[in-house]
Amino acid sequence: MKIEILTFGIAREICGGRLIQIDVEAGTDTDGLRLLLAALYPALSGLAQLSIAVNSEYVTEPVVLHPGDEIAIIPPVSGG
């Protein structure tokens, strides 16, 4: 299944755009997505932390992805 992922901050630069599309197998969860993203974009593995949000909710436990889910990857943010 094809999913779309919104990227922010340095993740946008690493992935080459604000929105990326990747194919995942049905039943893939957010942990599987992390592994796939690390394989496709090795520089993401160098980030101290990478948060994933599904349908505007940050996930802390694995969540199974479904077609049409809004998925975002958010790197660490600093500001002042």
C-alpha positions in Angstrom: 0.0 0.0 0.0 1.2 3.5 -0.7 1.4 6.0 2.1 2.2 9.7 2.2 4.4 11.2 4.9 4.7 14.8 5.8 8.2 15.8 6.8 9.4 18.7 9.0 12.6 20.4 9.9 15.8 18.5 9.0 13.8 15.5 8.1 12.4 17.5 5.1 16.0 18.2 3.9 17.0 14.5 4.4 14.0 13.1 2.6 14.1 15.7 -0.2 10.7 17.3 0.2 7.7 18.2 2.3 5.7 15.2 1.2 7.1 11.8 0.4 5.3 8.7 -0.8 6.5 5.2 0.0 5.1 1.7 -0.4 4.6 -0.5 2.7 3.1 -3.8 3.2 -0.5 -4.0 4.6 -0.3 -4.3 8.4 2.9 -2.3 8.7 3.0 -0.4 12.0 5.0 2.7 13.0 7.9 0.6 14.2 8.1 -1.0 10.8 7.9 2.4 9.2 10.8 3.6 11.3 12.9 0.7 10.1 11.9 1.3 6.5 12.6 5.1 6.7 16.1 4.4 8.2 16.8 2.0 5.3 15.6 4.5 2.7 17.1 7.6 4.3 20.1 6.5 6.5 20.7 10.1 7.7 17.5 9.9 9.7 19.2 7.3 11.9 21.7 10.0 12.9 19.0 12.2 14.5 18.8 12.1 18.3 15.0 11.5 18.1 12.4 11.2 15.5 8.7 11.5 16.4 5.9 10.0 14.4 2.4 11.4 14.4 -0.5 9.5 12.9 -3.7 11.4 12.3 -2.4 14.4 14.3 -1.6 12.3 17.4 2.0 11.6 18.4 2.5 7.8 18.8 4.5 6.2 21.6 3.4 2.6 21.0 3.3 0.9 17.6 0.2 1.8 15.6 -0.8 -0.1 12.5 -1.0 2.2 9.4 -4.0 2.3 7.1 -4.6 3.8 3.7 -5.5 7.5 4.1 -3.8 8.0 7.4 -2.0 11.3 7.8 1.5 10.5 8.8 4.2 13.0 9.9 7.8 12.6 10.9 9.0 15.3 13.3 12.7 15.6 14.2 13.9 17.2 17.4 13.0 20.9 17.6 15.0 23.7 19.2 14.1 27.3 19.5 14.3 30.3 21.8 
